Amino acid sequence: MGLRSYGPLAQVPVHMRYPFMRAGLPLLALAICAVFALQGCGENALRGPEAKPPTGLEPAIEPDSAATWPVTDPNSDPAAPSLDMMITKSMLYAAGLKHGVNPYLVMGLAWHESGWRPAVVSSAGAVGIMQVMPSTAAADGPALLHRAVNLLDPGDNIDIGVAILKHNLDSYHNDLAKALTAYYAGGGAVTDWVRLRTDCRHYVWAVYNAAMMFKEGKGPA
């Protein structure tokens, strides 16, 4: 039995009728590789010190254990050059104890945010030592502290900033990375570590490293 012809197209080789088949197996291999590459954008795709979230610091302290902490930071250096810095450090430490947040985490976050400068205002409009947005303070002051706050007052600024951090820790079950991400970029940016934006991972590790620096008595203040 001879081959039937179904018109002019039947006389054209298959690879010419369907150009995508010219690539054959190489094209299929590339497609498979692309699928595996996308699947690899998870934990195994992250490399270096930021491949995983930091875990060496307990972010919160239990209310009944606050009494076991010294009233002031035991690493405080009485020969420190700036009295203002020492006062700010004491305020940050005390606010951490008040709200049940590790005081060294509070110090590290504030240092990374502002260098403990009470009058600094970011390009986005965040104010003071804890770099709190005015709109956030207007909503969270009454909600978390049951009062209005003045962000230009260092005591108020620290109080509301630490209250927000504590609220984030409670909301994310003391997950340090998620709580810090929410502080930095808002709750909409919070996700699993492997899907977290690069700038958020940088922020989490920067705050963590600053906190550990203060915990070890090596802080700049």
Secondary structure, DSSP 8 states (H G I E B T S, - for coil): ------SGGGGS-HHHHSGGGGS-HHHHHHHHHHHHHHHTSSGGG--STTSS---SS--B--GGGGGGS-SS-TT--TT-S-HHHHHHHHHHHHHHHHHTB-HHHHHHHHHHHHTT-TT-B-TT--BTTTTB-HHHHHHHIIIIISS---TTSHHHHHHHHHHHHHHHHHHTTT-HHHHHHHHHH-GGG---GGGS-HHHHHHHHHHHHHHHHHHTT----
